[in-house]
């Protein structure tokens, strides 16, 4: 930011002084979060999951950036997310299962480079679930679901 340009600080101050939740933070009701289109939930869930995986890897041990990237890619790829659903699916609430199925069944116009259609769709459902849990502020449940999936994936690698 240019010190003479006060635009950025003015916008930030307006956001900080605004009443209610900042639009950047989660905390919507479950119904509000579930109302988003499944691919929108997956869009958010993809970023949230990637951040959780990267945070976990950094906290586990000091590694070189290329090692972190390889480990992150292995856990965040569509096949790994789809496989982790094997462990997660049986412990989902009916509402979570509904969000997952909406994401899995959504018609996407893109495809992962190295995934089958089935894996890609299951991964999209997983990301929709992650996005839903994040947007609805269910952080404890989000971490629980991600931990189950990552533990399962690591045991089966």
C-alpha positions as CSV (number, residue, x, y, z in Angstrom):
1,X,0.0,0.0,0.0
2,X,1.3,3.4,-0.9
3,X,1.5,5.5,2.3
4,X,-0.1,8.4,0.6
5,X,-3.1,6.3,-0.6
6,X,-5.5,6.1,2.3
7,X,-8.1,4.1,0.3
8,X,-7.1,0.7,1.7
9,X,-7.1,1.8,5.3
10,X,-10.4,3.6,5.0
11,X,-12.0,0.4,3.5
12,X,-10.5,-1.7,6.3
13,X,-11.7,0.7,8.9
14,X,-15.2,0.6,7.5
15,X,-15.2,-3.2,7.6
16,X,-13.9,-3.3,11.2
17,X,-16.5,-0.7,12.4
18,X,-19.4,-2.4,10.6
19,X,-22.0,-4.0,12.9
20,X,-22.5,-7.7,12.7
21,X,-20.2,-10.3,11.2
22,X,-17.6,-9.3,8.7
23,X,-18.4,-10.9,5.3
24,X,-15.0,-12.6,5.4
25,X,-15.8,-14.6,8.5
26,X,-18.0,-17.8,8.7
27,X,-20.8,-18.1,11.1
28,X,-24.0,-18.3,9.1
29,X,-26.8,-20.5,10.2
30,X,-26.8,-24.1,9.0
31,X,-29.8,-23.3,6.8
32,X,-28.1,-20.3,5.2
33,X,-24.9,-22.2,4.5
34,X,-26.9,-25.2,3.1
35,X,-28.7,-22.8,0.7
36,X,-25.6,-22.1,-1.3
37,X,-25.3,-24.0,-4.6
38,X,-23.3,-27.2,-4.1
39,X,-20.5,-26.1,-6.4
40,X,-20.2,-22.8,-4.4
41,X,-19.8,-24.8,-1.2
42,X,-17.2,-27.0,-2.9
43,X,-15.4,-23.8,-4.1
44,X,-15.1,-22.7,-0.5
45,X,-14.4,-26.2,0.8
46,X,-11.5,-26.7,-1.6
47,X,-9.7,-23.7,-0.2
48,X,-10.5,-24.5,3.5
49,X,-9.4,-28.1,3.1
50,X,-6.2,-27.1,1.5
51,X,-5.5,-24.6,4.3
52,X,-6.2,-27.2,7.0
53,X,-3.9,-29.8,5.3
54,X,-1.1,-27.2,4.9
55,X,-1.5,-26.1,8.5
56,X,-1.4,-29.7,9.8
57,X,1.7,-30.5,7.7
58,X,3.6,-27.4,8.9
59,X,2.8,-28.1,12.5
60,X,3.8,-31.8,12.3
61,X,7.5,-31.2,11.4
62,X,9.9,-28.8,9.7
63,X,10.1,-29.7,6.0
64,X,11.3,-28.2,2.9
65,X,8.8,-26.4,0.8
66,X,8.9,-29.0,-2.0
67,X,8.2,-31.8,0.6
68,X,5.3,-29.8,2.0
69,X,3.9,-29.3,-1.5
70,X,4.2,-33.1,-2.3
71,X,2.6,-34.1,1.0
72,X,-0.2,-31.5,0.6
73,X,-0.9,-32.6,-3.0
74,X,-1.1,-36.2,-2.0
75,X,-3.8,-35.5,0.6
76,X,-5.7,-32.9,-1.3
77,X,-6.0,-34.8,-4.6
78,X,-9.5,-35.9,-5.7
79,X,-8.7,-39.6,-5.3
80,X,-7.5,-39.1,-1.7
81,X,-10.6,-37.0,-0.8
82,X,-12.9,-39.6,-2.4
83,X,-11.2,-42.4,-0.5
84,X,-11.5,-40.6,2.8
85,X,-15.2,-40.5,2.3
86,X,-15.2,-44.2,2.9
87,X,-14.3,-43.5,6.6
88,X,-16.4,-40.3,6.9
89,X,-19.7,-41.2,5.2
90,X,-20.9,-43.5,8.0
91,X,-20.5,-40.9,10.7
92,X,-22.3,-38.0,8.9
93,X,-25.5,-36.5,10.3
94,X,-28.5,-36.6,7.9
95,X,-27.9,-32.9,7.1
96,X,-24.2,-33.4,6.4
97,X,-25.0,-36.4,4.2
98,X,-27.5,-34.3,2.3
99,X,-24.9,-31.6,1.6
100,X,-22.3,-34.3,0.6
101,X,-24.8,-35.9,-1.8
102,X,-25.8,-32.5,-3.3
103,X,-22.1,-31.8,-4.0
104,X,-21.4,-35.3,-5.3
105,X,-24.4,-35.1,-7.7
106,X,-23.7,-31.5,-8.9
107,X,-23.0,-31.2,-12.6
108,X,-19.6,-29.7,-13.0
109,X,-18.2,-28.6,-16.4
110,X,-14.7,-29.3,-15.4
111,X,-12.8,-32.5,-14.5
112,X,-9.7,-33.3,-12.5
113,X,-6.7,-34.2,-14.6
114,X,-5.8,-37.4,-12.8
115,X,-9.1,-38.6,-11.4
116,X,-11.9,-40.8,-12.5
117,X,-15.4,-39.3,-12.8
118,X,-16.5,-41.2,-9.7
119,X,-13.6,-40.0,-7.6
120,X,-14.0,-36.4,-8.9
121,X,-17.7,-36.3,-7.9
122,X,-17.1,-37.8,-4.5
123,X,-14.3,-35.3,-3.9
124,X,-16.6,-32.5,-5.0
125,X,-19.1,-33.8,-2.4
126,X,-16.4,-33.9,0.2
127,X,-15.4,-30.3,-0.6
128,X,-19.0,-29.2,-0.5
129,X,-19.3,-30.7,3.0
130,X,-16.1,-28.9,4.1
131,X,-17.4,-25.6,2.7
132,X,-20.8,-26.1,4.4
133,X,-19.2,-26.8,7.8
134,X,-16.9,-23.9,7.5
135,X,-19.6,-21.4,6.4
136,X,-21.9,-22.5,9.1
137,X,-19.2,-22.0,11.7
138,X,-19.0,-25.7,12.8
139,X,-15.3,-25.6,13.2
140,X,-15.1,-28.4,15.8
141,X,-17.0,-30.8,13.5
142,X,-15.0,-29.6,10.5
143,X,-11.7,-30.5,12.1
144,X,-13.2,-33.8,13.3
145,X,-14.3,-34.8,9.8
146,X,-11.0,-33.7,8.2
147,X,-9.0,-35.6,10.9
148,X,-11.0,-38.8,10.3
149,X,-10.4,-38.5,6.5
150,X,-6.7,-37.7,6.7
151,X,-6.1,-40.5,9.3
152,X,-7.9,-43.0,7.1
153,X,-6.0,-41.8,4.0
154,X,-2.6,-42.1,5.7
155,X,-3.3,-45.6,7.0
156,X,-4.2,-46.7,3.4
157,X,-1.4,-45.0,1.5
